[in-house]
Amino acid sequence: MKIVIAGAGAVGIHLAKMLSNEDHDIILLDNDEEKLKEIDSHLDLLTIVGSSSSLNDLKEARVKKADLFIAVTQSEETNITSSILAKKLGALRTIARIDNQEYLIPENREYLRSLGIDELIYPERLASKEVISYLSRSGTRQLYEFSGGKLLLYGIKISSKSVFMDKTMAEVAEMTTNLDFRAVAIKRGDTTIIPRGHNRFSRGDLVFVVSKPDAMERVMNLAGKEKYEIKNAMILGGSRIGQKTAMELGKKMNLKLIEIDKDKSLKLADYLQDTLVINGDGRDKELLKEEGIHKMDAFVAVTGNSETNILACLLAKKMGVKRTIAEVENIDYIDLADNIGVGTMINKKLLAASYIYRFTMDADVQHCKWLTVSEAEVVELVAKPDSRITKEILMDLDFPEDANIGGIIREDEGFIATGETQIQAYDKVVVFTLPSAIKKVEKFFK
């Protein structure tokens, strides 16, 4: 696939890194010559210095022959303009990053589509949806729904309370024959393992599990996780993520939002009618005490500053908050933050890249997500008629070792895959895979 990426910011570079490892012809366009020189030295792609809103520069970037044009600069106006121009020049599909909720209103969305913008990506909206999802169920480190919640994927940290500890996958399967779930990956230290029957669960492992919704509570109990309802939550940061989260949850739970900027606090107090807005520094221990941090079930740090969010979540944990969520935009900090027990993390770059990545695949991809603390991704693929995945039962397929099939949705019914499972045409299949196997997995569904 011929792909042009406009914008060598965090999202653009992350996408370029991922796609350059695959069989794609990639051109990265940006006006920062020094940044492009650095990228050019270690990635297998072509870089062009120029403006994505310039017709001449777009022509030089061979947009006319592009299968996919991705505009992810820091400027929403530039992304919209360049996507329209790219479409007029001949790009088959265009994606623009936006920062404005109004473009997602159906009539506005249709208007932009008529101008030539096929897809819109709004990272802050994706991030707020993640936060809301994490706050809806306690005890899990990460939570993803497939086909409207027919199947769930979630992460569980193995502790000394877990009956899984020091047992192999096969032993756990024997103990839980009447429970519909499957462990599809184990994050141990800096390594992600695609487990088989002989693999053993160890204390501190982050285990990713696929199950039906009605099995989740029992799986959590076996993992030694306490279920609790989140009634009181505190948000640090009046960013767009913080605002959208508060707007969605303000009527469902008691919310407090701390914002350091006084003028912004006053505006937010008018805008967020169901949230108590406090002007102050959320890293101030005394302020947190005054605002009842000890009564909070959850603490969400979304200031836009990774260091502030990490430190604030550690402080909240120390003060007794069970559920902490931190926005960590510096990818280099994610493993460190996970190892020191920050809690759940969200990253807009990974969310945006996951959303865009599915448009680079030939198979029918319903859902694709990179897991924040793991090297792996989870993909929901549709089995095409006569595709290789439908030819034999799973145990007889030469499925890649670096991938695991977790579950299947068939005619609105979700179930867990076993070696005896026969996948049928049009089944939606949840696959957990390392990057090394994604293209091999894709071939099974084409």
MOQUI-V229175 format. One record per backbone hydrogen bond with DSSP energy under -0.5 kcal/mol. CO is the residue of the C=O (numbers start at 1). NH is the residue of the N-H. Records with the same first field share a line. If there is no record, write none. Layout:
# MOQUI-V229175
CO = NH / NH
This chain:
# MOQUI-V229175
1 = 3 / 25
2 = 67 / 68
3 = 5 / 27
4 = 6 / 70
5 = 7 / 29
6 = 72
9 = 13
10 = 14
11 = 15
12 = 16
13 = 17
14 = 18
15 = 19
16 = 20
17 = 21
18 = 21
19 = 22
22 = 24
24 = 26
25 = 3
26 = 46
27 = 5 / 29
28 = 48
29 = 7
30 = 50
31 = 33
32 = 36
33 = 37
34 = 38
35 = 39
36 = 40
37 = 41
39 = 42 / 43
43 = 45
46 = 28
48 = 30 / 50
51 = 54
53 = 55
54 = 58
55 = 59
56 = 60
57 = 61
58 = 63
59 = 62
62 = 65
63 = 66
66 = 92
68 = 4
69 = 71 / 95
70 = 6 / 72
71 = 97
74 = 76
75 = 79
76 = 80
77 = 81
78 = 82
79 = 83
80 = 84
81 = 85
82 = 86
83 = 87
84 = 88
85 = 89
86 = 90 / 91
87 = 90
93 = 69
94 = 118 / 119
95 = 71
96 = 121
100 = 103
101 = 104
102 = 105
105 = 108 / 109
106 = 110
107 = 111
108 = 112
109 = 113
110 = 114
111 = 115
112 = 116 / 117
113 = 116
116 = 118
119 = 96
121 = 98 / 123
122 = 125 / 126
123 = 127
124 = 128
125 = 129
126 = 130
127 = 131
128 = 132
129 = 133
130 = 134
131 = 135
132 = 136
133 = 136 / 137
134 = 137
142 = 155
144 = 153
146 = 150 / 151
151 = 146
152 = 211
153 = 144
154 = 209
155 = 141
156 = 158 / 207
158 = 204
159 = 162
162 = 165
164 = 167
167 = 201
168 = 172
169 = 173
170 = 174
171 = 175
172 = 176
174 = 177
176 = 179
179 = 181
180 = 212
182 = 184 / 210
185 = 208
186 = 188 / 193
187 = 189 / 206
188 = 191
191 = 188 / 193
193 = 186 / 195
196 = 199
197 = 170
199 = 169
201 = 166
202 = 205
205 = 158 / 207
206 = 187 / 208
207 = 156 / 209
208 = 184 / 185
209 = 154
210 = 182
211 = 152
212 = 215 / 216
213 = 216
215 = 219
216 = 220
217 = 221
218 = 222
219 = 223
220 = 225
221 = 224
222 = 163 / 164
223 = 159
229 = 231
231 = 254
232 = 297 / 298
233 = 256
234 = 300
235 = 237 / 258
236 = 302
239 = 243
240 = 244
241 = 245
242 = 246
243 = 247
244 = 248
245 = 249
246 = 250
249 = 252 / 253
253 = 255
254 = 233
255 = 276
256 = 235
257 = 259 / 278
258 = 237
259 = 280
261 = 265
262 = 266
263 = 267
264 = 268
265 = 269
266 = 270
267 = 271
268 = 272
271 = 273
272 = 275
274 = 255
275 = 277
276 = 257
278 = 259 / 280
280 = 282
281 = 284
283 = 285
284 = 288
285 = 289
286 = 290
287 = 291
288 = 293
289 = 292
292 = 295
293 = 296
297 = 323
298 = 234
299 = 325
300 = 236 / 302
301 = 327
304 = 306
305 = 309
306 = 310
307 = 311
308 = 312
309 = 313
310 = 314
311 = 315
312 = 316
313 = 317
314 = 318
315 = 319
316 = 321
317 = 320
322 = 324
323 = 299
324 = 344
325 = 301
326 = 328 / 346
327 = 329
329 = 331
330 = 333
331 = 334 / 335
333 = 337
334 = 338
335 = 339
336 = 340
337 = 342
338 = 341
344 = 326
346 = 328
347 = 351
348 = 352
349 = 353
350 = 354
351 = 355
352 = 356
353 = 357
354 = 358
356 = 359
357 = 360
358 = 361
363 = 365
364 = 366 / 382
367 = 380
369 = 378
371 = 374
375 = 435
376 = 371
377 = 433
378 = 369
379 = 381 / 431
380 = 366 / 367
381 = 383 / 429
382 = 364 / 384
383 = 426
384 = 387
387 = 390
388 = 391
389 = 423
393 = 396 / 397
394 = 397
397 = 399
400 = 403
402 = 434
404 = 406 / 432
406 = 417
407 = 430
408 = 410 / 415
409 = 428
410 = 413
413 = 410
415 = 408
418 = 421
419 = 395
421 = 394 / 423
424 = 427
427 = 383 / 429
428 = 409
429 = 381 / 431
430 = 406 / 407
431 = 379 / 433
432 = 404
433 = 377
434 = 437 / 438
435 = 438
437 = 441
438 = 442
439 = 443
440 = 444
441 = 444 / 445
442 = 445 / 446
443 = 446
444 = 389
445 = 384
